[in-house]
Amino acid sequence: MEIDHHLRPGRAVVVRRPLSRPMVVALVWSVAVFVVLFWRLGQPTLWDPDEAYYGEASRELLATGDWFAPFYNEQPFFDKPIFFYWAQAVPMALLGPTETAARLPSAVAALAVIAATAWFARRLLTPDVATTAALLSCHRKSMRRSCSWFSFTPAAPAFRSRALFGARMARERP
């Protein structure tokens, strides 16, 4: 909505313009991503045993202040690389030790996969193909499932896809 003061002196006239196609696409894309990745992120409890172990280890990382050695029930817990625990501890430091904070790294990693897919498709093909590719990757069953509980599953494809896309783009340079 735009206010135009030049049409009638002393009176503001509201000029309504329809949404452009890119605005509609961006709105649809944003709603789809939000619903798939972030809606009800903290609603279920930490039901998976692994999710509870990693969440507790990240919580203890914050409680002890030792950012280099994760602990679970006050015992060393070196099940995953330390980055895995840092990725979960940072949102816990900001939002508190909640289910939402525990699952946020998975959702952000999935968002990185979707963004990388859209970027790559846009670079190689067309904006319409990029939008379609991003929406399709957003609605994959494995993407939806991996964001509803904390795992590092979405992060591995995020790193792999960026590496593969980067290698492909490097081959195109003279």
C-alpha positions in Angstrom: 0.0 0.0 0.0 1.3 3.4 -1.0 0.3 6.9 0.1 0.4 9.4 -2.7 0.4 13.1 -1.5 0.7 14.6 -5.0 -2.7 13.8 -6.4 -4.7 16.2 -4.1 -3.1 18.8 -2.0 -4.0 18.5 1.6 -5.5 15.0 1.3 -3.7 11.7 1.2 -5.0 9.2 -1.3 -4.3 5.5 -0.8 -3.4 3.8 -4.0 -3.6 0.0 -3.8 -1.4 -2.0 -6.2 -1.7 -5.7 -6.7 1.1 -7.9 -5.5 3.7 -8.6 -8.1 4.5 -12.2 -9.0 7.9 -12.2 -7.2 6.2 -11.0 -4.1 3.6 -13.7 -4.2 6.2 -16.4 -4.8 8.3 -15.1 -1.9 5.2 -15.1 0.3 4.3 -18.6 -0.6 7.9 -19.8 -0.2 8.2 -18.2 3.2 5.0 -19.7 4.5 5.9 -23.1 3.2 9.3 -23.0 4.8 8.0 -21.7 8.1 5.3 -24.4 8.3 7.6 -27.3 7.3 10.7 -26.3 9.3 9.7 -24.1 12.2 6.0 -24.5 13.1 5.6 -26.4 16.3 9.3 -27.0 16.6 9.2 -27.2 20.4 5.8 -28.9 20.8 6.7 -32.6 21.2 9.0 -33.5 24.1 12.4 -34.8 23.5 11.1 -38.3 22.8 13.9 -39.9 20.9 16.6 -41.3 23.2 19.4 -39.8 21.1 17.7 -36.4 21.1 17.5 -36.5 24.9 21.2 -37.5 25.3 22.4 -34.8 23.0 20.1 -32.2 24.5 21.3 -33.1 28.0 25.0 -33.1 26.9 24.5 -29.6 25.4 22.7 -28.4 28.5 25.6 -29.7 30.7 28.1 -27.9 28.3 26.4 -24.7 29.3 26.2 -25.6 33.0 29.8 -26.5 33.3 31.2 -23.8 31.0 33.5 -26.4 29.5 33.0 -25.9 25.7 35.6 -28.5 24.7 34.5 -31.6 26.5 30.8 -32.6 26.5 29.4 -34.5 29.5 26.3 -36.6 30.0 25.3 -37.2 33.6 28.7 -35.8 34.6 30.5 -38.4 32.6 32.6 -37.6 29.4 30.4 -38.0 26.4 32.3 -38.0 23.1 29.7 -39.5 20.9 29.7 -36.7 18.2 32.2 -34.0 17.2 32.1 -30.9 19.5 30.5 -28.8 16.8 27.4 -30.9 17.1 27.1 -29.8 20.8 28.0 -26.2 20.1 25.3 -26.0 17.5 22.8 -27.0 20.1 24.3 -25.1 23.0 24.2 -21.7 21.4 20.4 -21.6 20.9 20.1 -23.0 24.4 22.1 -20.1 25.8 19.9 -17.7 23.9 16.4 -19.3 24.4 17.0 -21.5 27.5 17.2 -25.3 27.6 13.9 -25.9 25.7 12.8 -28.3 23.0 12.7 -25.4 20.5 16.3 -24.5 21.3 17.4 -28.1 21.0 15.8 -28.6 17.6 16.6 -25.2 16.1 20.0 -26.3 14.6 18.3 -29.0 12.6 15.8 -26.6 11.2 18.4 -24.0 10.4 20.6 -26.7 8.6 17.5 -27.8 6.6 16.9 -24.2 5.7 20.6 -24.1 4.5 19.9 -27.1 2.2 16.8 -25.4 0.8 18.7 -22.1 0.2 21.6 -23.9 -1.4 19.3 -25.8 -3.7 17.5 -22.6 -4.8 20.8 -20.8 -5.3 22.3 -23.6 -7.4 19.2 -24.0 -9.5 19.0 -20.2 -10.1 22.7 -20.0 -11.1 22.4 -22.9 -13.6 18.8 -22.7 -14.8 16.0 -20.2 -14.2 14.4 -18.5 -11.3 11.2 -20.5 -11.8 13.2 -23.8 -11.6 15.0 -22.5 -8.5 11.6 -21.8 -6.8 10.3 -25.2 -7.8 13.4 -27.0 -6.6 13.4 -25.2 -3.3 9.8 -25.9 -2.6 10.2 -29.6 -3.6 13.2 -30.0 -1.3 11.3 -28.2 1.4 8.5 -30.7 1.2 10.5 -33.9 1.1 9.4 -36.3 3.8 12.9 -36.7 5.1 13.3 -33.0 5.4 10.1 -32.6 7.4 10.9 -35.6 9.6 14.5 -34.6 10.4 13.4 -31.1 11.6 10.8 -32.4 14.0 13.6 -33.9 16.2 17.2 -32.9 16.9 19.6 -34.8 14.7 22.6 -33.7 12.6 21.0 -35.4 9.6 20.1 -32.1 7.9 23.6 -30.6 8.5 25.5 -33.3 6.5 23.5 -32.6 3.3 23.9 -28.8 4.0 27.7 -29.1 4.0 27.8 -31.7 1.1 25.5 -29.7 -1.1 27.4 -26.5 -0.6 30.7 -28.3 -1.4 29.2 -30.0 -4.5 27.6 -26.8 -5.7 30.9 -24.9 -5.1 32.9 -27.5 -7.1 30.4 -27.3 -10.0 30.6 -23.5 -10.0 34.4 -23.6 -9.9 34.4 -25.8 -13.0 32.5 -23.1 -14.9 35.0 -20.4 -14.2 37.7 -19.8 -16.9 
